[in-house]
Amino acid sequence: MLPDHEVALLQERLSGACTVEVAAFDEFALLLSDPEKTSAYDHVIFDTAPTGHTLRLLELPAAWTGFLEAAPGDVSCLGPLSGLKAARDRYEATVRALSDPAATALVLVARPDRVALIEAARTSEELRGQGLTNQQLVINAVFRAGDSADKLAAAFERRGAQALAHMPPVLKALSRSDIPLRGHNIVGLEALRSFLSTAPEKLPAEATADIVVPPGVMDLRALVDELAAAGHGLVMIMGKGGVGKTTVAAAIAVALAGRGAPVNLTTTDPAQHLIETLPENVPNLKVSHIDPKEEVKRYRARTLEGAKGTKSAEQLALLQEELQSPCYEEVAVFQAFSRAVMSGRSEFTVIDTAPTGHTLLLLDTAGNYHRQMTDFSSGVGRIHTPLMMLQDSAYTKILIVALPETTPVLEASALQDDLRRAGIEPYAWVINASLAAARPRDPLLRRRAAAELPQIAKVKGELARRVAIVAFQAEEPVGAARLAALTS
């Protein structure tokens, strides 16, 4: 129906990562706004993606509803606004359903861990600000020591109790359920049915066999030695939220700085866990943060200033409205992310990335930029795009962090597959907070440690070229001294 140049323009508008968000949200919105979709069911249980991605999905209905009300033109980064206006009623119905306590309950799940509870509180406040007030809290994997002589078990219980005692006030106000730590992975129907049982778990009367980490697994110090040999470069720490990416990133940065190298430790995570993990200054180490809101503000100002000499007043007004689109946050953050990627040419740049979904959006944007640059650069000198830098294994070392449990290993494996499709090969995996490496004596913790061994063997044998392991720490690894101890 349209001429070729209009089709090409529409295709370009629909090529951004934000389109994927809207498409995914459309499917979610149907569950909430179309009664026929769920008429056969008493309950709809929506197992959401990691926090950052979930917030983005839930922000879209309100953001797009407001954008549609204000936009005067017929274009956006998603294509013709007429397509979005057709879905406007569904988006409004979705907002109503999400904010109706009689229709929607939001269950926040966290482990008894200080950083995890801070993240849950941030999520609670942001969702409450969007009208989702019917919230409940589930604390998973609450541990009670069974061997009072095991110092590790006592520290494990103490860390959890302290985290719960000092949880943010917004969480203390919620209705709360605690689920005890189990000695086995929750996989399969029988395990799921027993998960919520209040009966104490039956543990073997005798101690399990000696727990030995599979051979060929290095410690974090050996991995840092390999990274330090290059003298400079980019180290990206990736993985699902809650696996300890920030701790690993900070420990590696502190270790590299301790070897005398200049290090820039930065994060794209809006939660800014770095502030809690490394609150003090370290010689040779600079800590920075990419703030999405500030980057969007700068990007809008630069774009409008650059357009003033070439566009009419009417066109500038349309552009100003266009720049209010939620899509432009990705573009703005990507520009700051690109600067961090390039900075590793003269120093070590360690990037603590946001949770996996957000990171992949950044990499998808990098891929689009790479394609645009190479399409328009014939006859021009050699171009180094951010994606090329990420694909260069001599320059970029991607470290995937996972816990030695079934679900985190599966999710990290899926992340690795996505990276490989983008032509990016991870350098190593880091298995964090391993009980098997800590060698506990408590019966429940020993059973948990034994359950880790098949997952560690799977990572070592099937998934990773290099594997480093970090033992569970009796004291939370916060501050330069404890972070340095992880690589000592």
C-alpha positions as CSV (number, residue, x, y, z in Angstrom):
1,M,0.0,0.0,0.0
2,L,2.9,2.4,0.6
3,P,5.8,3.4,-1.7
4,D,9.1,1.7,-1.1
5,H,10.8,4.6,0.6
6,E,7.9,4.8,3.2
7,V,8.2,1.1,3.8
8,A,12.0,1.5,4.3
9,L,11.4,4.3,6.7
10,L,8.8,2.3,8.7
11,Q,11.2,-0.7,8.8
12,E,13.9,1.6,10.2
13,R,11.6,2.9,12.9
14,L,10.6,-0.6,13.9
15,S,14.1,-1.9,14.2
16,G,14.9,-0.6,17.7
17,A,15.0,-2.5,20.9
18,C,12.0,-0.6,22.2
19,T,9.8,-2.3,19.7
20,V,10.6,-5.6,21.3
21,E,9.4,-4.2,24.7
22,V,6.1,-3.0,23.2
23,A,5.5,-6.3,21.4
24,A,6.2,-8.2,24.6
25,F,4.0,-5.9,26.6
26,D,1.1,-6.3,24.1
27,E,1.0,-10.0,24.9
28,F,1.1,-9.3,28.6
29,A,-1.6,-6.6,28.2
30,L,-4.0,-9.1,26.5
31,L,-4.0,-11.3,29.7
32,L,-5.1,-8.3,31.7
33,S,-7.5,-6.5,29.4
34,D,-9.2,-9.3,27.4
35,P,-11.5,-11.4,29.7
36,E,-11.9,-14.1,27.1
37,K,-8.1,-14.9,27.3
38,T,-8.4,-15.9,30.9
39,S,-12.0,-16.9,31.4
40,A,-11.2,-20.6,31.8
41,Y,-8.9,-19.9,34.8
42,D,-9.3,-18.8,38.4
43,H,-5.8,-17.3,38.6
44,V,-3.2,-16.0,36.3
45,I,0.3,-16.3,37.7
46,F,2.8,-14.1,35.9
47,D,6.4,-15.1,36.5
48,T,8.2,-12.0,35.6
49,A,11.6,-11.4,34.1
50,P,14.5,-9.9,36.3
51,T,13.6,-6.7,38.1
52,G,15.0,-4.1,35.7
53,H,13.2,-5.6,32.7
54,T,10.0,-6.1,34.7
55,L,9.9,-2.4,35.7
56,R,10.4,-1.4,32.1
57,L,7.4,-3.5,31.1
58,L,5.2,-2.1,33.8
59,E,6.3,1.5,33.0
60,L,5.3,1.2,29.4
61,P,1.5,1.4,29.7
62,A,1.6,4.7,31.7
63,A,4.5,6.1,29.6
64,W,2.9,5.3,26.3
65,T,-0.6,6.5,27.4
66,G,0.9,9.9,28.4
67,F,3.0,10.0,25.2
68,L,-0.1,9.4,23.0
69,E,-2.0,12.1,24.8
70,A,0.7,14.7,24.2
71,A,2.1,13.8,20.8
72,P,0.9,16.2,18.0
73,G,2.4,14.4,15.0
74,D,2.0,11.0,13.4
75,V,5.5,9.5,13.9
76,S,7.5,8.1,16.8
77,C,10.5,5.8,17.1
78,L,7.9,2.9,16.9
79,G,6.4,4.0,13.6
80,P,3.1,5.6,12.9
81,L,1.3,6.6,16.1
82,S,-2.0,5.4,14.6
83,G,-0.9,1.8,15.4
84,L,-0.4,2.7,19.0
85,K,-3.6,4.7,19.2
86,A,-5.5,1.5,18.2
87,A,-4.1,-0.2,21.3
88,R,-4.8,2.7,23.6
89,D,-7.9,1.3,25.1
90,R,-6.1,-2.0,25.9
91,Y,-3.2,-0.1,27.5
92,E,-5.6,1.9,29.7
93,A,-7.4,-1.3,30.7
94,T,-4.1,-2.9,31.6
95,V,-3.2,0.1,33.8
96,R,-6.5,-0.2,35.6
97,A,-6.1,-3.9,36.2
98,L,-2.5,-3.6,37.5
99,S,-3.5,-0.9,40.0
100,D,-6.7,-2.6,41.2
101,P,-6.0,-4.4,44.4
102,A,-9.0,-6.7,43.9
103,A,-7.6,-7.9,40.5
104,T,-3.8,-7.9,40.9
105,A,-1.4,-8.9,43.7
106,L,2.3,-8.3,43.4
107,V,4.6,-10.7,45.2
108,L,8.1,-9.5,45.8
109,V,10.6,-12.3,46.3
110,A,14.0,-11.8,47.9
111,R,16.6,-13.8,49.8
112,P,17.7,-12.7,53.3
113,D,20.5,-10.7,51.8
114,R,21.2,-7.0,52.4
115,V,21.6,-6.1,48.7
116,A,18.7,-8.2,47.6
117,L,16.4,-6.5,50.1
118,I,17.6,-3.1,49.0
119,E,16.7,-4.0,45.4
120,A,13.3,-5.3,46.5
121,A,12.6,-2.1,48.4
122,R,13.5,0.0,45.3
123,T,11.2,-2.2,43.2
124,S,8.4,-1.8,45.8
125,E,8.6,2.0,45.9
126,E,8.8,2.4,42.1
127,L,5.8,0.1,41.6
128,R,3.9,1.8,44.4
129,G,4.5,5.1,42.6
130,Q,2.8,3.5,39.5
131,G,-0.3,2.5,41.5
132,L,0.6,-1.1,42.3
133,T,-0.1,-1.0,46.0
134,N,-1.3,-4.5,46.7
135,Q,2.1,-6.0,47.5
136,Q,3.3,-8.9,49.5
137,L,6.8,-10.1,50.4
138,V,8.3,-13.6,50.3
139,I,11.7,-14.2,51.9
140,N,13.1,-17.3,50.3
141,A,15.9,-19.6,51.6
142,V,15.9,-18.6,55.3
143,F,18.6,-20.6,57.1
144,R,18.7,-21.9,60.7
145,A,22.0,-23.6,61.6
146,G,21.8,-27.2,62.7
147,D,25.5,-27.4,63.8
148,S,26.3,-24.7,66.4
149,A,30.0,-25.6,66.2
150,D,30.2,-24.8,62.5
151,K,31.4,-21.2,62.3
152,L,30.4,-20.9,58.6
153,A,26.8,-22.0,59.4
154,A,26.6,-19.6,62.3
155,A,27.8,-16.8,60.1
156,F,25.4,-17.8,57.3
157,E,22.5,-17.6,59.8
158,R,23.8,-14.3,61.4
159,R,24.1,-12.6,58.0
160,G,20.5,-13.5,57.1
161,A,19.1,-12.5,60.4
162,Q,20.9,-9.1,60.3
163,A,19.7,-8.4,56.8
164,L,16.1,-9.1,57.8
165,A,16.4,-7.1,61.0
166,H,17.6,-4.0,59.1
167,M,15.5,-4.4,56.0
168,P,14.2,-1.1,54.5
169,P,11.0,0.2,56.2
170,V,9.0,-0.1,53.0
171,L,9.4,-3.9,53.1
172,K,8.8,-4.1,56.9
173,A,5.3,-2.7,56.2
174,L,4.4,-5.5,53.8
175,S,2.7,-8.8,54.7
176,R,5.6,-11.3,54.8
177,S,6.0,-15.1,54.3
178,D,9.3,-16.9,55.1
179,I,10.4,-20.1,53.3
180,P,13.2,-22.1,54.8
181,L,16.3,-23.0,52.9
182,R,16.1,-26.5,51.4
183,G,18.9,-28.9,51.1
184,H,18.1,-29.7,47.4
185,N,17.3,-27.8,44.2
186,I,13.6,-27.1,43.6
187,V,13.3,-29.0,40.4
188,G,10.5,-31.3,39.5
189,L,6.9,-31.7,40.7
190,E,7.7,-33.5,44.0
191,A,10.2,-30.8,45.0
192,L,7.8,-28.1,44.1
193,R,5.0,-29.6,46.2
194,S,7.3,-30.0,49.2
195,F,8.7,-26.5,48.8
196,L,6.0,-24.7,50.8
197,S,5.7,-27.5,53.4
198,T,6.2,-26.4,57.0
199,A,7.5,-29.8,58.1
200,P,11.2,-29.9,58.8
201,E,13.3,-31.4,56.0
202,K,14.6,-34.9,56.6
203,L,18.4,-34.9,56.4
204,P,20.7,-38.0,56.3
205,A,21.7,-39.2,59.7
206,E,25.3,-39.5,58.6
207,A,27.4,-36.8,57.0
208,T,27.5,-36.9,53.2
209,A,30.7,-37.9,51.4
210,D,33.6,-35.5,51.2
211,I,32.7,-32.6,49.0
212,V,35.4,-31.9,46.4
213,V,35.1,-29.2,43.7
214,P,35.7,-30.7,40.2
215,P,39.4,-30.4,39.0
216,G,40.3,-27.6,36.5
217,V,38.4,-24.9,38.4
218,M,40.6,-21.9,39.3
219,D,40.2,-19.3,42.1
220,L,39.5,-15.7,41.4
221,R,43.1,-14.7,42.0
222,A,44.3,-16.8,39.1
223,L,41.6,-15.3,36.8
224,V,42.7,-11.8,37.8
225,D,46.4,-12.7,37.0
226,E,45.3,-13.6,33.5
227,L,43.3,-10.4,33.1
228,A,46.2,-8.3,34.4
229,A,48.6,-9.7,31.9
230,A,47.1,-7.6,29.1
231,G,48.0,-4.3,30.9
232,H,44.7,-2.7,29.8
233,G,41.3,-3.5,28.3
234,L,37.6,-3.9,28.9
235,V,36.3,-6.4,31.5
236,M,32.5,-6.8,31.5
237,I,30.8,-8.6,34.3
238,M,27.4,-10.0,33.2
239,G,24.7,-12.2,34.7
240,K,21.3,-12.4,36.1
241,G,20.3,-10.0,38.9
242,G,21.1,-11.3,42.4
243,V,24.1,-13.5,41.6
244,G,26.7,-11.1,42.9
245,K,27.9,-9.4,39.8
246,T,28.7,-6.2,41.7
247,T,30.8,-8.0,44.3
248,V,32.8,-9.8,41.6
249,A,33.2,-6.6,39.5
250,A,34.4,-4.7,42.6
251,A,36.8,-7.4,43.7
252,I,38.4,-7.7,40.3
253,A,38.7,-3.9,40.0
254,V,40.3,-3.6,43.5
255,A,42.7,-6.5,42.6
256,L,43.8,-4.9,39.3
257,A,44.2,-1.5,41.0
258,G,46.3,-3.2,43.7
259,R,48.7,-4.4,41.0
260,G,49.3,-0.7,40.1
261,A,47.1,-0.5,37.0
262,P,44.8,2.4,36.5
263,V,41.2,1.1,36.7
264,N,37.8,2.6,35.9
265,L,35.0,0.7,37.6
266,T,31.6,1.8,36.2
267,T,28.0,0.5,36.3
268,T,25.0,0.7,34.1
269,D,22.8,-0.6,36.9
270,P,20.2,1.9,38.1
271,A,20.3,0.3,41.5
272,Q,23.9,1.5,42.0
273,H,24.9,-1.4,44.2
274,L,28.5,-0.3,43.9
275,I,27.9,2.4,46.4
276,E,27.1,-0.2,49.1
277,T,29.8,-2.6,48.1
278,L,32.7,-0.2,47.8
279,P,32.0,2.9,49.9
280,E,35.6,4.1,50.2
281,N,38.4,5.3,47.9
282,V,41.0,2.9,46.6
283,P,44.4,4.0,45.0
284,N,44.5,3.7,41.2
285,L,40.7,3.1,41.1
286,K,38.0,5.5,39.8
287,V,34.4,4.6,40.4
288,S,31.6,6.0,38.1
289,H,28.0,5.4,37.3
290,I,26.0,5.8,34.1
291,D,22.8,7.6,35.2
292,P,20.0,7.0,32.6
293,K,18.0,10.1,33.6
294,E,21.0,12.4,33.3
295,E,22.1,10.8,30.0
296,V,18.6,11.3,28.5
297,K,18.6,14.9,29.6
298,R,21.9,15.5,27.9
299,Y,20.9,13.6,24.8
300,R,17.7,15.6,24.4
301,A,19.6,18.9,24.9
302,R,22.3,18.0,22.3
303,T,19.8,16.8,19.8
304,L,17.6,19.9,20.0
305,E,20.7,22.2,19.8
306,G,22.0,20.4,16.8
307,A,18.7,20.7,15.0
308,K,18.1,24.4,15.5
309,G,19.9,25.5,12.4
310,T,18.3,23.1,10.0
311,K,14.6,22.7,11.1
312,S,11.6,25.0,11.2
313,A,9.9,26.0,14.4
314,E,7.1,23.5,13.7
315,Q,9.7,20.7,13.0
316,L,11.5,21.5,16.2
317,A,8.3,21.3,18.2
318,L,7.6,17.9,16.7
319,L,11.2,16.8,17.4
320,Q,10.9,17.9,21.0
321,E,7.7,15.8,21.4
322,E,9.5,12.9,19.7
323,L,12.3,13.1,22.2
324,Q,9.9,12.5,25.1
325,S,9.4,8.9,23.9
326,P,10.6,6.2,26.3
327,C,12.7,4.7,23.6
328,Y,15.3,7.4,23.7
329,E,16.6,6.3,27.1
330,E,18.1,3.3,25.4
331,V,19.8,5.5,22.8
332,A,21.1,7.9,25.4
333,V,22.4,5.2,27.8
334,F,24.1,3.5,24.8
335,Q,26.1,6.5,24.0
336,A,27.5,6.7,27.5
337,F,28.1,2.9,27.5
338,S,30.0,3.3,24.2
339,R,32.3,5.8,25.8
340,A,33.0,3.4,28.6
341,V,33.7,0.6,26.1
342,M,36.3,2.8,24.3
343,S,38.1,3.9,27.5
344,G,39.7,0.5,27.9
345,R,42.3,1.4,25.3
346,S,44.4,3.3,27.9
347,E,43.4,1.6,31.2
348,F,41.4,-1.3,32.7
349,T,37.7,-0.5,32.4
350,V,35.5,-2.9,34.5
351,I,31.8,-2.6,33.8
352,D,29.3,-3.9,36.3
353,T,26.4,-4.3,33.9
354,A,22.7,-4.0,34.8
355,P,20.6,-7.2,35.0
356,T,20.7,-9.4,31.9
357,G,17.6,-8.1,30.1
358,H,18.8,-4.5,30.2
359,T,22.3,-5.5,29.2
360,L,21.1,-7.3,26.1
361,L,19.1,-4.3,25.1
362,L,22.3,-2.3,25.2
363,L,24.1,-4.9,23.1
364,D,21.2,-5.0,20.7
365,T,21.6,-1.2,20.3
366,A,25.3,-1.7,19.8
367,G,24.5,-4.2,17.0
368,N,22.2,-1.8,15.2
369,Y,24.8,1.0,15.5
370,H,27.4,-1.4,14.1
371,R,25.2,-2.3,11.1
372,Q,24.4,1.4,10.4
373,M,28.1,2.4,10.5
374,T,29.3,-0.4,8.3
375,D,26.4,0.2,5.8
376,F,27.4,3.9,5.4
377,S,31.2,3.6,5.6
378,S,32.2,2.1,2.2
379,G,35.4,3.8,1.1
380,V,36.1,5.3,4.5
381,G,39.0,4.4,6.8
382,R,38.7,1.5,9.3
383,I,35.9,2.0,11.7
384,H,35.9,0.7,15.3
385,T,32.3,0.4,16.5
386,P,31.4,-0.6,20.1
387,L,30.2,-4.0,18.8
388,M,33.5,-4.6,17.1
389,M,35.3,-3.8,20.4
390,L,33.0,-6.2,22.3
391,Q,33.7,-8.9,19.7
392,D,37.5,-8.4,20.0
393,S,38.6,-11.1,22.5
394,A,42.0,-9.5,22.9
395,Y,40.4,-6.3,24.0
396,T,37.2,-7.4,25.8
397,K,36.9,-10.0,28.4
398,I,33.3,-11.0,29.2
399,L,32.8,-12.7,32.6
400,I,29.5,-14.4,33.2
401,V,28.6,-14.7,36.9
402,A,26.3,-17.4,38.2
403,L,25.3,-19.2,41.4
404,P,25.9,-23.0,41.5
405,E,22.2,-23.7,41.2
406,T,20.0,-25.1,38.5
407,T,18.1,-22.0,37.5
408,P,21.0,-19.5,37.6
409,V,23.1,-21.8,35.5
410,L,20.4,-22.2,32.9
411,E,19.8,-18.5,32.7
412,A,23.6,-17.8,32.4
413,S,23.7,-20.4,29.6
414,A,20.9,-18.6,27.8
415,L,22.8,-15.3,28.2
416,Q,25.9,-17.0,26.7
417,D,23.9,-18.2,23.7
418,D,22.6,-14.6,23.1
419,L,26.1,-13.2,23.3
420,R,27.4,-15.8,20.8
421,R,24.7,-15.0,18.4
422,A,26.0,-11.4,18.5
423,G,29.5,-12.7,17.8
424,I,30.7,-12.2,21.4
425,E,32.5,-15.1,23.1
426,P,32.7,-15.0,26.9
427,Y,36.1,-15.3,28.4
428,A,35.2,-17.1,31.6
429,W,32.5,-18.0,34.0
430,V,32.6,-17.1,37.7
431,I,30.7,-19.3,40.1
432,N,29.9,-17.2,43.1
433,A,29.0,-17.9,46.7
434,S,29.8,-21.6,46.5
435,L,29.2,-23.6,49.6
436,A,31.1,-26.5,48.1
437,A,34.2,-24.3,47.9
438,A,33.6,-23.2,51.5
439,R,33.4,-26.8,52.8
440,P,30.8,-26.4,55.6
441,R,30.1,-29.0,58.3
442,D,26.4,-28.2,59.0
443,P,24.2,-31.1,57.6
444,L,21.9,-28.8,55.6
445,L,24.7,-26.8,54.2
446,R,26.7,-29.9,53.3
447,R,23.7,-31.2,51.5
448,R,23.4,-27.9,49.6
449,A,27.1,-28.0,48.9
450,A,26.8,-31.6,47.5
451,A,23.9,-30.4,45.3
452,E,26.2,-27.8,43.8
453,L,28.7,-30.2,42.4
454,P,26.7,-31.4,39.3
455,Q,26.1,-27.8,38.4
456,I,29.8,-26.9,38.8
457,A,30.8,-29.9,36.7
458,K,28.2,-28.9,34.0
459,V,29.7,-25.4,33.7
460,K,33.2,-26.8,33.6
461,G,32.5,-29.6,31.2
462,E,29.9,-28.2,28.9
463,L,29.5,-24.4,29.1
464,A,32.7,-22.6,29.9
465,R,36.3,-22.5,28.7
466,R,37.5,-21.1,32.0
467,V,35.8,-21.4,35.4
468,A,36.7,-19.5,38.5
469,I,35.0,-20.2,41.8
470,V,34.4,-17.9,44.8
471,A,33.5,-19.5,48.2
472,F,30.6,-18.3,50.3
473,Q,32.0,-15.8,52.7
474,A,31.3,-15.8,56.4
475,E,31.3,-12.0,56.4
476,E,29.6,-10.0,53.6
477,P,32.3,-8.9,51.1
478,V,31.7,-5.2,51.6
479,G,34.6,-2.7,51.6
480,A,38.1,-2.7,50.0
481,A,39.7,-5.1,52.5
482,R,37.1,-7.9,52.2
483,L,36.9,-7.5,48.5
484,A,40.7,-7.8,48.3
485,A,40.5,-11.0,50.4
486,L,38.4,-12.6,47.6
487,T,41.5,-12.5,45.3
488,S,44.2,-13.0,48.0
